[in-house]
Amino acid sequence: MILDWQSTLDLIMTISSETGSNQLSLNKEAISDDFFKLSTRIAGGILQKFINYQ
């Protein structure tokens, strides 16, 4: 589950190293509800990780 920046980075690196893919599709259920609350700033941090690590 995507809970914070670190779990996102772990997921990105695992998928990249195991599959060689740089694309990811997630169900809404795999993302913490806090992601959708902009005041937590989690969405911005997570999206920045996706941008930085392609």
C-alpha positions in Angstrom: 0.0 0.0 0.0 1.1 3.5 -0.8 1.3 5.2 2.7 4.1 7.7 2.4 7.1 8.8 0.4 9.3 5.9 1.5 6.8 3.2 0.6 6.3 4.9 -2.8 10.1 4.9 -3.4 10.3 1.3 -2.4 7.5 0.3 -4.8 9.0 2.3 -7.7 12.4 0.7 -7.2 11.0 -2.8 -6.7 9.0 -2.6 -9.9 11.8 -1.1 -11.9 14.4 -3.7 -10.8 12.1 -6.7 -11.1 10.4 -5.9 -14.4 12.5 -3.2 -16.0 9.3 -1.2 -16.5 8.9 2.5 -15.8 5.1 2.4 -15.8 2.8 1.7 -13.0 -1.0 1.3 -12.6 -2.6 1.2 -9.1 -6.1 0.6 -7.8 -7.4 3.4 -5.6 -7.6 0.9 -2.7 -3.8 0.7 -2.9 -3.4 4.3 -2.0 -3.8 5.8 1.5 -6.8 8.0 2.0 -4.4 10.7 3.2 -3.1 10.9 -0.4 -6.3 12.6 -1.5 -6.2 15.2 1.3 -4.0 18.0 -0.1 -3.3 19.4 3.3 -1.1 16.3 4.1 1.2 17.1 1.2 1.6 13.4 0.6 0.3 13.6 -3.0 2.8 16.2 -4.0 5.7 14.3 -2.4 4.7 11.0 -4.0 4.1 12.5 -7.4 7.5 14.1 -7.2 9.1 10.7 -6.5 7.4 9.3 -9.7 8.8 12.3 -11.6 12.3 12.0 -10.2 12.6 8.3 -10.7 10.6 8.2 -14.0 
